[in-house]
């Protein structure tokens, strides 16, 4: 779910994180009218807030924000289903070895690419062996030195492949969903430049290049007699990048588009116009600690200092002023997560007096100052937070990153970054890819966080064990200060109730699964 600038990506290094979420229920807004009778299923027009293919049609160059567009064109080894569970797609069965250092995949070799080529173990190997290509950002965590490093991909037979990892990787299948699990056809994988102009997938939808204009509109149509084509209720899907928020709202109100991603502060306008509205939650925006050990200055190794910074922020006031319509929170996990802890909202409530006392007890009665490297997209948030910290004696010197390189270097040279969006379908991805990964340049350790993440991975489908592990994880991260939650972000969509049924979501994903969109009844 990536809707950030290159500089913001540098600050958060989100390409390294499996952006994911716990199983949540979509929050429903009121819907508008629409004519009765059978809906037109010839084409569904979707308005989005970004260009879905600015770098061409290589899915490995993108993140979750392009999943809705690419998922009908390409197949992946695994997918998230409507219940936010990882299920096989191009895989038929899979098995780990005893110590979780190898994963063997049996493949569905009936999957067919546009040139008639069938899926094979060798093609899967060719795809994954591109993991050290730095242009393919989706592979960054699988590459050498990555938190989910694959050291070898071995072909066992025509339809079986074994992955070997640098360290045990229980639950690794969640890393083989979109985008890292996408399998590109033989032409595209052998000539990545060809994907600049044309896709090479085995999915049931094809890009109509004659009716697509880069940056303006992209049309996907069903392939004739394609497997899984019946899963898609509409004959074609037109994606329109409409970057201006108000223009997107106007488009769905006027009927120019049938479905549009809007924003939290425009929900009332959409509802009052009689248009359908649905909003999904589950993504938490946080400040993230880079220095957790006091490498840059001793205060950063003290959890009480991090708590002081947290409780100095008036989240209710901040959200009302900067992000109206979102949900203030002090919980690391979203409200509908089994691991949500109501008492954390009280424990980390706005209290500048206590914040000052915590700083004094930690040895900083007069506060301190530090540099905070930011991107343009986070400037307004940080300027507001800067004033809360100033009130307790802490001076944050905001500095805009001049280059992407400077933004990436911030994890080494500054104590914190963000705001960064995190969702929690794959806790291991956030814990090991972010907290112990890109945001842990100084090698901090935390046994409580690691144990809770491990317990969740070991819980399997046991709901009680999952809840206990997630509760421990939420508490451990909050108390460590490794994340300072700010608010839970909603993903609202306006829709034409006469054309399309209310969209549903997989967990906290901002985007519906394309195949789940149904015509209005």
C-alpha positions, 0 to 999 in steps of 0.5 A: 500500500504505497502512496508516498514520494521517492523521498518519503520512501527513502525515509521509511525504506518501505520497499523493505517492508512487507506492507500487510495487515491483520484481518479486519472488518470493513467499516461501512458508510452510508450509500447513495441511490442508483437505478434499480435493475441489472447493472452494466457489466461491460466496463468498470471505471476506477479512479485512483490517486496515482499512476499505476504504471509510471515505470512500465509493466514490470510488477517487481518495480512496484509495491502494494499500491499497484496490486489492484491494477496488476493482479489480473494481469499477473499471477503470483505464487501466493495471494491474500484472500478475502479473509486476509489469509495467505493462500496458494495461487500458482502453488498447489502445495508447499512444505517447510523442512524441520528447521524452516530454512527451506521451502519446497513449492509444487507448482500449477504448471497449467498456468499459461503466458501470452506466448503459450508458454506454461509455468515451470519450476525453471521459470520460477527459478529464473524469476527469483534469481533476479532478486539481486537486481536493484531495480526490482525493489520488490525483491529487496528483502529477498536479496543478499543481506535482506531480512528474508534473504534467499540463498538458493533456488533449486529446481527439483523437477519440472513442477517443483522448486526448493528455496533455501534461506539464510536463516529460518523463515517460518511463514515465508509464503507471505513474502511470495504474494504480490509483488515479490511472488509475481511470476513474469513470463519467459520473454519478460524475465529474459528481457526486463526492458521489454516490460517497459512497453508490454506486460508478460503475465499469465493472469486472465486480464490483458492490457489494451495498449491501443486504448491506454494512455500512459499516466491518463488511462489504462484499460484491462480486458478479459482474455478470451477463454482464459482460466479464472476469467469467470472470477471477474464480474466485469468485461473490462476495467478502466483505471484512471489516475486522478491525482487531485483529491477534489477532482477524484471526489467530483469524478465519482459524484458526477458518475465520471468514474464508478469507484474512486479512492477518496480521502478521510476529510472528503467522506462527508462530501461524498455521503452528502452527495448521495454517493455510496461510501465505504472506509477500511481501516487498519493502517497505523501511521507512526514515528519510527525510531532509528537509534534505539541504543544511544549511538547518536546521543545517549537519550535515544537508548532510554525508553522513558525518553521515547515515552516522553516524546509520545505523551507530549503529543496531543493526538486528538488535536493533531488529527483533528487539525492535520488529518480530519476523519482519521482515528487518533491512537497510541496503539501500535496495532489497529483497533480491530486487531486481536492484539489491541490494548484499550489501556494503552490509550490511557497509558500514553495519553497526552500529558506534557507534565508527566513528559517533562518529569520523565525527561528530568528523571532520565537526566534531561531536565532542560530537554535537548535538541536533535535533527529530524530529516524529513520529506515534503509530504511529512512537513506539515505533520512534523511541524505540528509535532515539533511544537508539542515537543518544544513545549517540553523542552525538546527542539526538533530541527527539521531538515528536508532531505535534498536527495533520495540518497540523503533520505535513505542515509537518515536511518544512520545519521538521525534518531527517528523518521516518519510518519511511516504507515504500517499494517499488520497482516504479516507481523514478521515483515514489520518486526524483522523487515523494519524494526530489526531490519532497515530501521535498526542500523545500530543493531538494537536488541529487544527480547520481548519484541522478538519473542512475541513475533516468534510466538505469533509465527508459531501460533498457526491458526490458533486464535487464542495463541495469536491474540496472546502473541499480538497483545504481547507484541503491541505492548512490547513495541509501545513500551520500547518506543521503537514506534510512536503511533499517531493515528489509524488511517482510513481508506475511504472509497466512493462508489456508484451504488447503481453500478457496483456493489459495496466494495470489500477489503482483505484485512486492512488493505487500502485497495479491494481485490479486483476480482471481488468487485461485483455489479450492483444487484 
